[in-house]
């Protein structure tokens, strides 16, 4: 009963925050011809203040995730131990009940600006990827950047990847058919996981990925008032992630580093400050000889696929799953 009351109170508080920030988001939507399917999602933009992060993550922690086994999927949460600091973090293992093992596998790294836990739609996407591609999906509940030391989030992802491969037999995984999928900040973590591991996946899928810490692209300069995500939020995100360190932009990767990448799918949103860095990365990979599929969705903003009932969202999920299966 106490949990239910907390959840209801958090819902009321989030609704209040949305009412406060909705006028700004609505103005941004009116400025850009964003598809009407995403009108509600356009109201989610909020600042990345530390108070908001604590509140937001508390809310995400208690929100229903639907992560229980059902007629189609077997779902378990497992605690792993970090190889760097010995602390625990979680992974969700989602396995289709139908079909034979060994099967393909996906390591799924959710977005959230490095500072937010996975949102309910991330968990829904993980289940859809498992169901539609008949794959084991390992979704990493990595520790966030704002209250952990630099590199913790990435190391959790690398540790989860190695754990998945090392336990392939137990998990019923074919190690020759593996993918790493990441959206937004999860896309950055996906790229860095590939670069930081001696075991390369078969495929890499990046959905409106974070790529460029130098923030030098045209779309980054242009889109400072787009809904959901914009240049100002992106700048704050990098401060949380990098802390007092410096890091090379992924747009400055050498050709040797680029050639480490497997077949890659990159999808961007039209009205997203991250759009051009995804496009630029696709061109770099193609020039380095990496088989690369690039898709720019139209009438969309960052995180558009949180509008799960949208026909456009479902079309893109279908396209992603088809690419993963091929």
C-alpha angles and dihedrals in degrees: 000000000000091000091050091050091049091050092050092048092049090050090054091049093050090049088053091051090049090052090052096049099032096089091058092047092047091052090052092049092050090052092054125049094239115169115264091238088074099047094110093044089054089070095065101083111123135160122267097234116151091245090054091048092054092046094044094050091046088054093046090050093058099037115108110259100184089230098151128114114264139175091290107031138044109212127190135167117219129188116227128192120235114240091216108046103010093237125136129253131169139243128191114220113204117188127179112236094214125066134042132285141269092056137164119284137211128201103207119202113189126216128235107136090279087283107071128071119236115295123226091260090057090058090047090051091050090054092046092051090051094047099042097043097034088234136142105247121203109194113195120221091199122184112262126245103236095068101028134065122271113285097020095113093049094046090053089054093048091047091050091050093051091045091052092051095042091051096043094123094052092045093046094241131155103220090204090063106053132134135187113213125189135169125205108326086004087063090059090048090049093054092046091048090057092047092046098049132075089212112076121205121230092240141016122206120192120187114197087328131202105236115146121062089180089064092211104141127112094243090051090056092044104045110062096131103041116129122259094010137022145155096280093052090045091055091051090048092057091050090055093046101041095037103175096342134092127225137189116252113248086232086069095057114135121244088251090056092045091054089061088070120100124220103314137206117196122187124184137183122239098230100040128113087222093057100098096045089056090048092047092050090051091053091048092051092048091050089051090054098255114144101245133180115198123193125179111194117216128228090014138123132201111299094014091150091071082082089078098175093057114114088220091054092050091049091054094046089051090050092049093050092047090054091048091051098046 
